[in-house]
């Protein structure tokens, strides 16, 4: 039962802080650049992932400790590493687009776009199919990452 309770706390925390860590903690410049080409885009994405993981880890420690459990650092690192590495790949955009094309979502990606100002169509920001799929994939991975963090944490007794 303890593993189920830890999983529930970790997964609920990651699910509920996801938007804040993914969008509010993210620097504006990183949001604009992270899906582009070149080293500046890669660095912007890495900075975004670092703040995302830091926020996620801080929230997880706060919640689990408030509930009387000290999640082992190794378990937290396992889960946030899974989320961080996959988050980087997804937010670089092209790997996600390839996955979505492979899954048969090409027309959805083309259809669900947003015109934010006259003559400018956005296919990647809020309200677009790519953004919705980005969030869905992050959340699915979050479920698996929380399970991995819990499994790793239950392998040995919690540290004091």
C-alpha positions in Angstrom: 0.0 0.0 0.0 2.9 2.4 0.7 4.1 2.2 -2.9 0.6 3.0 -4.2 0.4 6.0 -1.8 3.8 7.3 -2.9 3.0 6.8 -6.6 -0.3 8.7 -6.1 1.5 11.6 -4.3 4.3 11.8 -6.9 2.0 11.4 -10.0 -0.6 13.9 -8.7 2.1 16.4 -7.9 3.8 16.1 -11.3 0.5 16.3 -13.1 -0.7 19.3 -11.1 2.6 21.3 -11.3 3.2 20.4 -14.9 1.6 23.6 -16.4 3.4 25.9 -13.9 6.8 24.3 -14.5 6.3 24.0 -18.3 4.9 27.5 -18.9 5.2 29.9 -16.0 8.8 29.0 -14.9 9.9 29.1 -18.6 11.7 32.2 -19.7 10.0 34.0 -22.6 13.2 33.8 -24.7 13.5 30.1 -24.1 9.9 29.5 -25.2 10.5 31.3 -28.4 13.8 29.7 -29.2 13.7 26.1 -27.9 12.1 24.6 -31.0 14.4 26.3 -33.5 17.7 25.3 -35.1 21.3 25.6 -33.9 23.0 25.8 -30.6 21.1 28.7 -29.3 17.8 26.7 -29.6 19.4 23.7 -28.0 20.6 25.8 -25.1 17.2 27.5 -24.7 15.5 24.1 -24.5 18.1 22.8 -22.0 17.5 25.9 -19.8 13.8 25.3 -20.0 14.1 21.7 -19.1 16.4 22.6 -16.1 13.8 25.0 -14.7 11.0 22.5 -15.4 12.9 19.7 -13.5 13.9 22.0 -10.6 10.2 23.1 -10.1 9.0 19.5 -10.4 11.6 18.3 -7.9 10.9 21.1 -5.4 7.2 20.5 -5.5 7.7 16.7 -5.1 10.0 17.1 -2.1 7.5 19.6 -0.5 4.5 17.4 -1.0 6.0 14.1 0.0 7.7 15.6 3.1 4.5 17.4 4.1 2.8 13.9 4.0 5.5 12.4 6.2 7.5 10.6 3.6 11.1 11.3 2.5 11.3 10.2 -1.1 14.9 8.9 -1.6 16.9 11.3 -3.8 17.7 8.4 -6.1 14.0 7.8 -6.8 13.4 11.5 -7.4 16.4 11.7 -9.7 15.2 8.6 -11.7 11.7 10.2 -12.3 12.9 13.7 -13.0 15.6 12.4 -15.4 13.0 10.5 -17.4 10.8 13.6 -17.5 13.7 15.9 -18.3 15.3 13.9 -21.1 12.0 13.2 -22.8 10.8 16.8 -22.2 13.9 18.0 -24.1 13.2 15.7 -27.0 9.5 16.7 -27.2 10.2 20.4 -26.9 12.7 20.4 -29.7 9.5 19.9 -31.8 10.8 18.0 -34.8 10.9 14.6 -33.0 7.4 15.2 -31.8 6.2 16.2 -35.2 7.7 13.0 -36.7 6.0 10.9 -34.0 2.7 12.6 -34.7 3.0 12.1 -38.5 3.8 8.5 -37.9 0.7 8.2 -35.7 -1.5 9.6 -38.5 -2.0 13.1 -37.0 -0.7 15.1 -40.1 -4.0 16.6 -41.0 -4.8 17.4 -37.4 -1.5 19.3 -37.1 -2.2 21.1 -40.3 -5.8 21.9 -39.4 -5.6 23.0 -35.8 -3.5 26.2 -36.1 -4.0 29.7 -34.8 -3.9 33.1 -36.5 -2.6 35.5 -33.8 -2.3 38.6 -36.1 -3.3 39.2 -39.7 -1.3 37.0 -42.1 0.6 35.1 -39.4 -0.4 31.5 -38.8 1.1 29.8 -35.7 1.3 26.0 -35.8 3.1 25.5 -32.5 1.8 27.8 -29.7 -1.2 27.7 -27.4 -4.4 26.5 -29.0 -2.7 24.5 -31.7 -2.7 20.7 -32.3 1.0 20.6 -31.7 0.7 22.2 -28.3 -2.1 19.9 -27.3 -0.2 16.8 -28.4 2.9 18.2 -26.7 1.0 18.4 -23.4 -0.6 15.0 -23.8 2.8 13.3 -24.4 4.4 15.1 -21.5 1.6 13.9 -19.2 1.7 10.3 -20.5 5.4 10.2 -19.8 4.8 11.7 -16.4 2.7 8.7 -15.5 5.5 6.4 -16.4 8.2 8.5 -14.8 6.2 8.6 -11.5 5.9 4.8 -11.6 9.7 4.5 -12.2 10.4 7.0 -9.4 8.2 5.0 -7.1 9.5 1.6 -8.1 13.1 2.9 -7.5 12.2 4.5 -4.2 10.5 1.3 -2.9 13.6 -0.8 -3.6 15.3 0.4 -0.4 14.1 2.0 2.8 13.6 5.8 2.8 16.6 7.9 4.2 16.1 10.2 7.1 
